[in-house]
């Protein structure tokens, strides 16, 4: 009998991230059509067979979708039919029934409100400060306004002198 692997998912307006967590998959069978994704494979380590079938909430574009099989998992980027106009789905599956092996991938999750913030230049997050040049200056003569300060662990040397060592 096949076990259900843990499946993580996250979405954007135009795509889904789906990760099937099975270590060292042998002979994976992966099928994607306009409404469904199915996976079947055996773990080399445990020799246990895993299988899952997901019927999506909306239509997807199987031609554009991508997959990456690693020793740790199967990662999928599945594009929604209609691109960004597809918008956010209220859930991943057509059925509203709770599925115990399906979990939210919070590392990749973005809310609709967060999507606009993704286009922000990372340098702008710090008010325009360039930390790479600041650190380069620190290595070549110190930080501005810190003249006259000695570097190193001078406290340790002072303690050694007091102890008579």
C-alpha positions in Angstrom: 0.0 0.0 0.0 1.3 3.5 -0.9 1.8 6.2 1.7 1.0 9.9 1.1 4.2 12.0 1.2 4.2 15.4 2.9 3.3 18.0 0.3 4.2 21.7 0.8 2.6 24.4 -1.2 2.6 28.2 -1.7 1.2 30.5 -4.3 1.6 33.8 -6.2 -1.0 35.4 -8.4 0.3 33.5 -11.5 1.9 30.3 -10.1 2.0 27.6 -7.4 5.0 26.1 -5.6 4.5 22.5 -4.8 7.1 20.4 -3.0 6.8 16.6 -2.5 9.0 15.5 0.3 10.4 12.1 -0.3 14.1 11.2 0.1 16.0 9.4 -2.7 13.1 8.8 -5.1 13.5 5.9 -7.5 11.5 5.7 -10.7 9.3 8.7 -10.2 6.1 8.9 -12.2 5.0 12.5 -12.5 1.9 13.6 -14.4 0.4 17.0 -14.8 -2.7 18.0 -16.8 -5.0 21.1 -16.8 -6.6 20.2 -13.5 -4.4 17.6 -11.7 -1.0 16.7 -10.5 0.0 13.1 -9.6 3.2 11.6 -8.3 4.3 8.1 -7.6 7.7 6.9 -6.5 9.7 4.7 -4.2 12.2 5.8 -1.6 15.6 4.0 -2.1 16.3 4.1 1.6 13.0 2.8 3.0 11.8 0.9 -0.1 8.4 2.4 0.7 6.1 3.5 -2.1 4.6 7.0 -2.1 1.8 8.3 -4.1 -0.3 11.5 -4.2 -2.9 13.0 -6.5 -4.0 16.7 -6.3 -7.0 18.1 -8.1 -6.4 21.8 -8.2 -8.8 24.6 -7.4 -8.4 26.1 -10.8 -6.9 25.4 -14.2 -3.1 25.3 -14.7 -0.8 25.4 -17.7 1.1 22.1 -17.7 3.3 23.1 -20.7 4.8 26.0 -18.8 5.3 24.2 -15.5 8.7 23.1 -14.3 10.1 20.4 -12.0 13.3 19.8 -10.2 14.0 16.4 -8.7 16.7 16.3 -6.0 17.8 13.7 -3.4 15.6 15.4 -0.9 12.4 16.2 -2.7 10.5 17.0 -5.9 10.1 20.7 -6.4 7.5 22.0 -8.9 6.7 25.4 -10.2 3.2 25.2 -11.7 1.8 28.1 -13.6 -1.9 29.0 -13.4 -3.8 29.2 -16.6 -4.3 32.9 -17.4 -1.1 34.1 -15.7 -1.5 37.0 -13.2 -5.1 37.5 -14.1 -5.8 34.1 -12.5 -5.2 35.8 -9.1 -5.0 34.1 -5.7 -6.9 30.9 -5.1 -8.7 30.6 -1.8 -7.1 27.1 -1.4 -5.0 24.7 -3.4 -7.5 21.9 -4.0 -10.9 21.8 -5.6 -12.3 20.0 -2.5 -12.5 22.0 0.7 -11.9 18.9 2.8 -8.8 19.1 5.1 -6.0 16.9 3.8 -3.5 15.9 6.6 -0.4 15.5 4.3 -0.8 19.0 2.7 1.0 21.8 4.4 1.7 25.5 3.7 5.2 26.3 2.7 5.8 29.4 4.8 9.3 29.9 3.4 7.8 30.6 -0.1 4.4 31.9 1.0 3.3 35.5 0.0 0.0 37.1 0.7 -1.7 39.2 -2.0 -0.8 42.3 -0.1 2.9 41.3 0.1 3.2 40.8 -3.6 3.7 44.5 -4.3 6.5 44.6 -1.8 8.6 42.0 -3.7 9.6 44.6 -6.3 11.4 46.7 -3.7 15.2 47.0 -4.3 16.9 45.3 -1.3 19.2 48.3 -0.9 16.2 50.6 -0.3 15.2 48.6 2.8 18.0 50.4 4.7 17.2 53.9 3.7 19.7 54.0 0.9 22.7 53.0 3.2 25.3 50.9 1.4 26.6 48.5 4.0 29.1 46.9 1.7 31.0 50.2 1.2 30.7 50.9 4.9 32.4 47.6 5.8 35.1 48.1 3.2 35.9 51.5 4.8 36.0 49.8 8.2 38.8 47.5 7.0 40.8 50.3 5.4 41.3 52.8 8.2 38.2 52.5 10.4 34.7 53.8 10.5 34.0 57.6 10.3 34.0 59.3 13.7 35.9 56.4 15.4 39.4 57.9 15.1 41.7 57.3 18.1 40.0 54.1 19.3 42.3 51.1 19.5 41.2 47.8 18.1 41.7 44.3 19.4 41.3 42.8 22.8 43.4 45.2 24.9 41.4 44.4 28.0 42.8 40.9 28.1 46.4 42.2 27.9 45.8 44.6 30.8 44.4 41.8 33.0 47.5 39.7 32.3 49.8 42.5 33.3 47.9 43.0 36.6 48.1 39.3 37.4 51.9 39.4 36.9 51.9 37.0 34.1 
